[in-house]
């Protein structure tokens, strides 16, 4: 199917991504917002607003895929042994594109969506237990082509209004532009209506960590990431949670994906995979200390983090795992940056960069599959770690530890790991975090690491109640 992408350029100095999104979401269905606070380099200084899905594919439990092409009725089919990365790429390859401005149009010519952690069962032979009481059940994978993509280049204060035109789909470009230029910004309140609960107690989490330590001593794994879920009921508008989260926890990946009956809201510091200009890039983040906000104290903590044997052993393992993952689909794999200290709003992390060359024509979903889920969310060896996670954790992970982002028709890919992320469903917000467990771990410290990682999200909920 041929997609013709038109681009109209405007100055963006009078607009904000959140303001534009708030004006558009009540008029158009299927809206998503992606931002980045990593504005210090031009290639990362973009925000995107996508509205009106005209095509897409989703996969649910049981291996049933549903396709939707522009102007056509949805069709369902069983995967029946087909590899999901091939099925997704086949859908991707069903489109041809043209545009008078290919550079700007590239942001619109592709699929925006996600894979949950549980979707690894579609990529690998691993199988997880069925969770009959899984209240966070959402499609395992969901990718959509949007009719309109608004790309804001913060580096140049430019706005590109992109329209994907296909036969049989009416254009509302003038309406979109009119709404962008309007000044009204609707706002609605948000309020928590219950106390926070968890899928396990503090004591139960520490007992689970002890099991993980025993698994390391037995040699089942070198490291395993064990997580804990929290949930809390609310009424009102979750966009306030996103606005609070982007203020409290600015991150390279900020996102608000509205699917109607559920929403994904996050401020993730970590990429799953980036493919651009013939290279695949992974940024393993492992090694975590709490940040205080006092520069001197935090600098001392960073020095201690660089010297901590347990945190460094964990980091080395996960850098090696990233190298091994990329080596299955790339050539020339190497560590470009190693063990750099990165400061975030509430934690200090050790971050490395692993890079490999991707051959022309490589299926981007195959590269995603080979690196999925991230070792920093599973462990090493990854396959055994996932089996143990399924055995030890009381509930399915669902979205947590999955990947969310964009795959272009040109083979590009940029996905974040769904950490520091809320799932909103049935007026309940779910959040989850984990800690990397090794033989030298202390259960109390791993419990504290989980709390440190979730601190920004819990503060965001309080702030969201004050936004009007």
C-alpha positions in Angstrom: 0.0 0.0 0.0 1.3 3.4 -1.0 1.6 6.1 1.7 2.2 9.7 0.5 3.5 11.8 3.4 3.1 15.5 3.2 5.0 17.9 5.5 4.1 21.4 6.5 6.7 23.4 8.5 5.8 25.9 11.2 7.7 27.8 13.9 7.3 26.1 17.3 8.4 28.8 19.6 4.8 29.5 20.8 3.9 25.9 21.4 4.7 23.1 23.8 4.2 19.4 23.1 1.9 18.9 26.1 -0.2 22.0 25.2 -0.7 20.7 21.6 -1.5 17.2 22.9 -4.1 18.4 25.3 -5.8 20.4 22.6 -5.9 17.5 20.1 -6.7 14.5 22.2 -10.3 15.4 22.8 -11.0 15.8 19.1 -9.1 12.8 17.7 -9.0 9.2 18.9 -5.8 7.1 19.3 -3.4 9.7 20.5 0.2 9.3 21.8 2.8 11.8 23.0 6.6 11.2 23.2 9.1 13.6 24.5 12.8 13.7 25.6 14.6 15.9 28.0 17.9 15.0 26.3 18.0 18.3 24.4 21.7 18.9 24.6 22.3 17.2 21.2 20.3 17.9 18.1 19.5 14.3 17.1 17.6 13.8 20.4 15.8 17.1 20.7 12.5 16.0 19.2 9.0 15.5 20.6 6.2 13.7 18.8 2.4 13.8 18.9 0.6 11.1 16.9 -3.1 11.1 16.3 -5.7 9.0 14.5 -4.4 5.5 13.9 -5.2 4.3 10.4 -3.5 0.9 10.4 -1.9 -1.4 12.9 -1.2 -4.8 14.3 -1.6 -6.3 17.7 -0.9 -9.7 19.2 -2.8 -11.1 22.2 -2.3 -14.1 24.5 -2.7 -17.4 22.6 -0.8 -16.1 19.6 -3.7 -14.5 17.8 -2.7 -11.5 15.6 -5.2 -8.8 14.4 -4.3 -6.7 11.4 -5.9 -3.4 10.3 -5.1 -1.7 7.0 -6.3 1.8 6.1 -10.0 1.9 5.1 -10.4 -1.9 5.7 -12.0 -4.0 8.4 -9.7 -5.7 11.0 -8.7 -9.3 10.3 -7.6 -11.9 12.7 -5.1 -14.8 12.1 -3.3 -17.3 14.3 0.4 -17.1 14.2 0.6 -20.9 14.0 4.3 -21.2 14.6 5.3 -18.1 12.6 8.0 -16.0 14.3 6.5 -12.8 15.6 9.4 -10.7 14.4 8.8 -12.0 10.9 5.1 -11.3 11.1 5.6 -7.8 12.4 8.2 -7.1 9.7 5.9 -8.5 7.0 3.3 -6.0 8.1 5.9 -3.3 8.0 7.0 -4.2 4.5 3.4 -4.0 3.3 3.7 -0.3 2.9 5.5 1.8 0.3 6.3 5.5 0.9 7.0 8.7 -0.9 7.4 12.3 0.1 8.9 15.6 -1.1 10.6 15.9 2.3 12.0 12.5 3.2 13.9 13.6 6.3 10.9 15.1 8.0 8.5 12.5 6.7 10.7 9.7 8.2 9.2 10.4 11.6 5.7 9.6 10.3 6.6 6.7 8.0 6.6 3.9 10.5 4.9 2.2 13.4 4.6 3.4 17.0 3.9 0.9 19.7 5.2 -1.6 22.3 6.0 -5.2 23.3 5.3 -6.3 26.8 7.8 -8.3 28.9 5.5 -11.3 28.4 5.8 -11.0 24.6 9.2 -12.7 24.9 7.3 -15.9 24.6 6.6 -14.9 21.0 10.4 -14.3 20.4 11.8 -17.3 22.3 10.8 -20.8 23.3 10.4 -19.8 26.9 6.9 -20.2 28.3 5.4 -18.5 31.4 2.7 -19.7 33.7 -0.8 -18.5 33.0 -2.0 -15.8 35.5 -5.7 -16.1 35.7 -6.0 -13.1 38.0 -3.8 -10.9 35.8 -5.6 -7.5 36.1 -2.9 -5.9 34.0 -3.7 -8.0 30.9 -3.1 -6.0 27.8 -2.1 -7.0 24.2 1.3 -8.6 24.2 2.4 -6.3 21.3 0.7 -3.4 19.6 2.0 -1.2 16.8 0.1 1.4 14.8 0.5 3.7 11.8 -0.8 7.2 12.5 -2.4 9.5 10.0 -0.9 12.6 11.6 2.5 12.9 13.3 3.6 16.3 14.7 7.3 16.5 15.1 8.8 19.3 17.2 12.5 20.1 16.8 13.4 21.8 20.0 16.9 22.5 18.8 15.6 24.7 16.0 12.1 25.6 17.4 10.5 24.1 14.3 7.3 22.1 14.0 6.7 19.6 11.2 3.1 18.7 10.7 3.2 15.4 8.8 0.2 13.7 7.1 0.2 10.1 5.9 -2.3 10.1 3.0 -3.8 6.9 1.6 -6.7 6.2 -0.7 -10.0 6.0 1.2 -9.0 8.0 4.2 -10.3 11.6 4.4 -7.9 14.4 5.3 -8.6 16.8 8.2 -5.3 18.6 7.9 -6.8 22.0 8.2 -8.6 21.1 11.4 -5.4 19.7 12.9 -3.5 22.9 12.1 -6.4 25.0 13.5 -6.4 23.1 16.8 -2.6 23.4 17.0 -2.8 27.2 16.7 -5.7 27.6 19.1 -5.0 28.9 22.6 -7.5 26.9 24.7 -5.8 24.1 26.8 -8.4 22.0 28.5 -7.5 20.6 32.0 -9.2 18.1 34.3 -8.4 17.1 37.9 -6.8 13.9 39.2 -7.3 12.3 42.6 -6.2 9.2 44.3 -9.1 7.4 46.0 -7.4 4.4 47.8 -4.2 3.6 49.7 -1.3 2.0 47.9 -1.2 -1.8 47.9 1.4 -4.2 46.6 1.5 -7.8 45.2 3.8 -8.7 48.1 4.9 -7.5 51.5 8.4 -6.2 52.3 9.1 -9.5 54.0 7.9 -11.5 51.1 10.0 -9.5 48.7 13.1 -10.1 50.8 12.4 -13.8 50.9 12.2 -13.8 47.1 15.6 -12.1 47.0 17.0 -14.8 49.2 15.8 -17.4 46.7 17.5 -15.4 44.0 20.7 -15.3 46.0 20.5 -19.1 46.4 20.0 -19.5 42.7 23.3 -17.5 42.2 25.1 -19.7 44.7 23.9 -22.8 42.9 25.1 -21.5 39.6 21.7 -21.4 38.0 22.3 -17.7 37.2 25.0 -15.1 37.7 22.4 -12.4 38.2 18.6 -12.2 38.3 16.3 -9.1 38.4 13.4 -9.5 40.8 10.6 -7.0 40.9 7.6 -5.9 42.9 4.4 -4.3 41.8 2.3 -1.5 43.4 -1.2 -0.4 42.6 -3.5 2.5 43.6 -7.0 3.5 42.5 -7.9 7.0 41.2 -10.5 9.2 39.5 -9.9 11.9 37.0 -7.3 12.5 34.3 -4.0 10.5 34.1 -2.4 13.2 31.9 -1.7 15.0 35.2 0.4 12.1 36.3 2.4 12.4 33.1 2.8 16.1 33.5 4.0 15.6 37.1 6.3 12.8 36.2 8.1 14.7 33.4 8.6 17.5 35.9 9.9 15.4 38.8 11.8 12.7 36.8 13.0 14.3 33.5 14.3 11.4 31.3 15.5 10.7 27.8 12.2 8.8 27.1 8.9 10.4 28.2 5.7 8.9 26.9 1.9 8.9 27.2 0.3 6.3 25.0 -3.5 6.4 25.1 -5.3 3.2 23.9 -8.7 4.1 25.3 -9.2 1.3 27.8 -5.6 1.5 29.0 -2.7 3.9 29.0 1.1 3.6 29.3 2.7 6.6 31.1 6.5 6.7 31.6 9.7 8.5 32.1 12.3 5.9 31.2 16.1 6.5 31.5 17.1 3.4 29.4 16.8 2.5 25.8 16.0 -1.1 24.7 17.6 -0.7 21.2 18.4 2.1 18.8 19.0 1.4 15.1 20.1 4.3 12.9 22.6 5.0 10.2 23.6 1.3 10.0 24.3 0.9 13.7 22.5 -0.8 16.6 23.1 0.7 20.0 22.3 -0.7 23.5 22.9 1.3 26.7 23.1 -1.2 29.7 22.2 0.5 32.9 23.3 -1.4 36.0 24.5 -0.2 39.3 22.3 2.1 41.3 22.8 4.4 44.3 20.2 6.8 45.8 20.6 10.5 45.0 20.2 13.0 47.8 20.2 16.3 45.9 23.2 17.5 47.8 26.0 17.9 45.1 28.8 17.0 47.5 27.1 14.0 48.9 26.0 12.8 45.5 29.6 13.1 44.1 30.9 11.0 47.0 28.1 8.5 46.3 29.2 8.3 42.6 32.7 7.6 43.6 31.5 4.9 46.0 29.4 3.4 43.2 32.4 3.2 40.9 34.3 1.3 43.6 31.5 -1.0 44.8 32.4 -4.6 44.0 28.8 -5.9 43.9 27.4 -3.0 41.7 30.4 -3.3 39.3 30.2 -7.1 39.0 26.5 -6.7 38.1 27.4 -4.0 35.5 30.1 -6.0 33.8 27.8 -9.1 33.5 25.1 -7.0 31.8 27.6 -5.3 29.4 28.8 -8.8 28.4 25.2 -9.9 27.9 24.5 -6.8 25.7 27.6 -7.7 23.6 26.5 -11.3 23.2 22.9 -10.3 22.2 24.1 -7.8 19.6 26.7 -10.3 18.2 23.9 -12.6 17.1 22.6 -10.0 14.6 25.4 -7.5 14.2 29.1 -7.3 13.2 31.9 -5.3 14.7 30.3 -5.3 18.2 32.2 -3.2 20.6 31.9 -1.2 23.9 31.9 2.5 22.8 31.5 3.9 26.4 32.1 2.0 29.6 30.9 2.5 33.2 30.0 6.2 33.0 28.2 7.8 35.9 24.8 9.3 35.0 22.8 11.4 37.4 19.0 11.2 37.4 16.5 13.0 39.5 16.4 10.3 42.3 19.1 7.8 41.5 22.7 7.6 40.2 23.4 4.9 37.6 26.4 3.3 35.9 25.8 3.4 32.1 27.7 1.8 29.2 27.2 1.9 25.4 27.5 -1.2 23.2 27.4 -0.7 19.4 27.3 -3.1 16.4 26.9 -2.7 12.6 23.6 -3.7 11.1 23.5 -5.0 7.5 21.3 -3.2 4.9 17.8 -4.7 4.8 18.0 -6.2 8.3 14.6 -6.8 9.9 14.5 -4.3 12.8 12.1 -6.5 14.8 14.7 -9.3 14.6 17.3 -7.0 16.2 14.7 -6.0 18.8 13.9 -9.7 19.4 17.6 -10.7 20.0 18.0 -8.0 22.6 14.7 -8.6 24.3 14.0 -8.3 27.1 16.9 -6.2 28.3 19.4 -8.1 30.5 19.0 -5.3 33.0 15.4 -6.4 33.5 16.0 -10.1 33.4 19.5 -11.3 34.3 22.2 -13.6 33.1 22.0 -16.1 31.6 18.8 -14.5 30.3 16.8 -17.6 29.5 17.3 -19.2 32.9 16.7 -15.9 34.6 13.4 -15.5 32.9 12.3 -19.0 34.0 13.2 -18.2 37.6 11.5 -14.8 37.5 8.3 -16.6 36.3 8.6 -19.1 39.1 9.4 -16.6 41.9 7.3 -13.5 41.1 3.6 -13.8 42.1 2.1 -12.0 39.1 2.9 -11.7 35.4 5.0 -8.7 34.5 2.8 -7.5 31.6 4.1 -4.1 30.4 6.9 -3.9 33.0 10.3 -4.5 31.4 8.9 -4.4 27.9 9.9 -2.0 25.2 8.0 1.0 23.7 8.8 3.3 20.8 9.1 3.5 17.0 10.1 1.3 14.0 10.5 3.1 10.7 9.7 1.7 7.2 13.4 2.5 6.5 14.6 0.0 9.1 15.3 2.5 11.9 14.2 1.7 15.5 14.2 3.5 18.8 12.6 1.8 21.8 12.8 2.6 25.5 12.5 0.0 28.3 9.2 0.3 30.1 10.7 1.2 33.6 9.6 4.2 35.7 6.3 3.5 34.0 2.6 3.4 35.0 -0.1 1.3 33.4 -3.5 2.8 33.9 -6.4 0.4 33.5 -9.9 0.3 35.1 -9.1 3.5 37.1 -6.1 1.8 38.7 -2.5 2.8 38.3 0.1 0.1 38.4 3.9 0.6 38.8 6.7 -1.8 39.2 10.5 -1.9 39.9 13.2 -4.5 40.4 16.7 -4.9 41.7 19.6 -7.0 40.3 20.3 -9.8 42.6 23.7 -11.5 42.7 25.5 -13.8 45.2 26.7 -10.9 47.2 23.3 -9.2 47.5 21.7 -8.2 50.8 17.9 -8.5 50.8 17.4 -5.2 52.7 19.6 -3.3 50.2 17.7 -4.7 47.2 14.3 -3.8 48.8 15.7 -0.2 49.3 16.8 -0.1 45.6 13.3 -0.9 44.5 11.9 1.9 46.7 14.5 4.3 45.4 13.6 3.6 41.8 9.8 4.1 42.5 10.3 7.3 44.6 9.9 9.6 41.6 6.7 7.9 40.5 5.2 8.1 44.0 6.0 11.8 44.3 4.5 12.3 40.8 1.1 11.0 42.1 1.1 13.5 44.9 2.0 16.4 42.6 -0.7 15.2 40.0 -3.4 15.8 42.6 -2.4 19.5 42.8 -2.5 20.2 39.0 -5.5 22.0 37.8 
